[in-house]
């Protein structure tokens, strides 16, 4: 099974999980293809199995990706990283947002996420 070859040790600083350039590039590619990716898909692409500690580390890097995008006047990309079960970002993405005060699940959340994802899709469209 391919998972047997995926490193599941704690992420080392400087590894793929902390490579902002790489993660940014992967999300730009996803945006250009008009698709969101799950946390586990992105971790797998970086060579890791999904674990909560790795997901939390990834979320910190996603903050950096969005910070850089904002500085260049580009749409945020972390919104493209979603949970597999409902295709919405996790709680950490919602916390502290000032541009949305509604529920983090359901139709209102889906509409908000859809609009932000569409901005990224449009911006990075091939």
LINRA-V730314 format. One record per residue. RES is the residue in one letter. PSI is psi as a letter, one per 20 degrees, with the letter a starting at -180 (NA if undefined). BURIAL is + if it has 9 or more other C-alpha atoms within 8 Angstrom, else -. D_LAST is the distance of its C-alpha to the last C-alpha in Angstrom with 2 decimals. Layout:
res->RES psi->PSI burial->BURIAL d_last->D_LAST
res->RES psi->PSI burial->BURIAL d_last->D_LAST
//
This chain:
res->X psi->q burial->- d_last->34.03
res->X psi->h burial->- d_last->30.94
res->X psi->h burial->- d_last->31.84
res->X psi->i burial->- d_last->34.91
res->X psi->j burial->- d_last->32.83
res->X psi->p burial->+ d_last->30.96
res->X psi->p burial->- d_last->32.63
res->X psi->j burial->- d_last->34.23
res->X psi->r burial->- d_last->36.19
res->X psi->q burial->- d_last->35.75
res->X psi->p burial->- d_last->32.71
res->X psi->p burial->- d_last->33.83
res->X psi->p burial->- d_last->32.73
res->X psi->i burial->- d_last->30.34
res->X psi->r burial->- d_last->28.98
res->X psi->h burial->- d_last->25.43
res->X psi->h burial->+ d_last->26.08
res->X psi->j burial->+ d_last->26.59
res->X psi->n burial->+ d_last->23.81
res->X psi->g burial->+ d_last->21.84
res->X psi->g burial->- d_last->19.43
res->X psi->g burial->- d_last->18.76
res->X psi->g burial->+ d_last->18.49
res->X psi->g burial->+ d_last->16.19
res->X psi->g burial->- d_last->13.83
res->X psi->g burial->- d_last->14.21
res->X psi->h burial->+ d_last->13.51
res->X psi->g burial->+ d_last->10.35
res->X psi->g burial->+ d_last->9.19
res->X psi->g burial->+ d_last->10.76
res->X psi->g burial->+ d_last->9.22
res->X psi->h burial->+ d_last->5.56
res->X psi->i burial->+ d_last->7.59
res->X psi->k burial->+ d_last->9.57
res->X psi->q burial->+ d_last->12.71
res->X psi->r burial->+ d_last->15.65
res->X psi->q burial->+ d_last->17.82
res->X psi->r burial->+ d_last->21.59
res->X psi->g burial->+ d_last->23.70
res->X psi->h burial->+ d_last->25.15
res->X psi->g burial->- d_last->21.88
res->X psi->g burial->+ d_last->20.77
res->X psi->g burial->+ d_last->24.32
res->X psi->g burial->+ d_last->24.45
res->X psi->h burial->- d_last->21.35
res->X psi->i burial->- d_last->23.21
res->X psi->j burial->+ d_last->26.29
res->X psi->q burial->+ d_last->28.37
res->X psi->q burial->+ d_last->30.03
res->X psi->p burial->+ d_last->29.73
res->X psi->q burial->- d_last->32.65
res->X psi->g burial->- d_last->33.20
res->X psi->h burial->- d_last->33.88
res->X psi->h burial->+ d_last->30.63
res->X psi->g burial->+ d_last->28.74
res->X psi->g burial->- d_last->30.56
res->X psi->g burial->+ d_last->29.72
res->X psi->g burial->+ d_last->26.01
res->X psi->h burial->+ d_last->26.31
res->X psi->g burial->- d_last->27.82
res->X psi->h burial->+ d_last->24.97
res->X psi->h burial->+ d_last->22.48
res->X psi->g burial->+ d_last->24.57
res->X psi->h burial->+ d_last->23.98
res->X psi->g burial->+ d_last->20.20
res->X psi->h burial->+ d_last->20.38
res->X psi->g burial->- d_last->23.02
res->X psi->g burial->- d_last->20.96
res->X psi->g burial->+ d_last->17.92
res->X psi->g burial->+ d_last->20.50
res->X psi->h burial->- d_last->22.01
res->X psi->j burial->- d_last->18.85
res->X psi->k burial->- d_last->18.37
res->X psi->q burial->- d_last->15.32
res->X psi->q burial->+ d_last->15.45
res->X psi->q burial->+ d_last->17.29
res->X psi->h burial->+ d_last->15.90
res->X psi->h burial->+ d_last->19.26
res->X psi->i burial->+ d_last->19.09
res->X psi->i burial->+ d_last->16.75
res->X psi->o burial->+ d_last->19.75
res->X psi->r burial->+ d_last->22.18
res->X psi->q burial->+ d_last->25.44
res->X psi->h burial->+ d_last->25.48
res->X psi->h burial->- d_last->28.27
res->X psi->i burial->- d_last->26.90
res->X psi->k burial->+ d_last->23.22
res->X psi->q burial->+ d_last->24.16
res->X psi->q burial->+ d_last->24.31
res->X psi->r burial->- d_last->27.73
res->X psi->g burial->- d_last->30.58
res->X psi->h burial->- d_last->29.83
res->X psi->h burial->+ d_last->26.58
res->X psi->h burial->+ d_last->28.59
res->X psi->p burial->- d_last->31.59
res->X psi->i burial->- d_last->31.91
res->X psi->p burial->- d_last->29.23
res->X psi->i burial->- d_last->30.62
res->X psi->j burial->- d_last->28.15
res->X psi->p burial->- d_last->29.20
res->X psi->j burial->- d_last->32.71
res->X psi->a burial->- d_last->32.52
res->X psi->q burial->- d_last->32.83
res->X psi->j burial->- d_last->30.48
res->X psi->r burial->- d_last->30.41
res->X psi->a burial->- d_last->30.47
res->X psi->h burial->- d_last->28.90
res->X psi->g burial->+ d_last->28.90
res->X psi->g burial->+ d_last->27.14
res->X psi->g burial->+ d_last->24.56
res->X psi->g burial->- d_last->23.86
res->X psi->g burial->+ d_last->23.56
res->X psi->g burial->+ d_last->21.24
res->X psi->g burial->- d_last->19.10
res->X psi->g burial->- d_last->18.75
res->X psi->g burial->+ d_last->17.84
res->X psi->g burial->+ d_last->15.31
res->X psi->h burial->+ d_last->13.70
res->X psi->g burial->+ d_last->13.57
res->X psi->g burial->+ d_last->11.67
res->X psi->g burial->+ d_last->9.20
res->X psi->g burial->+ d_last->8.89
res->X psi->g burial->+ d_last->8.89
res->X psi->j burial->+ d_last->6.29
res->X psi->p burial->+ d_last->3.80
res->X psi->NA burial->- d_last->0.00
//
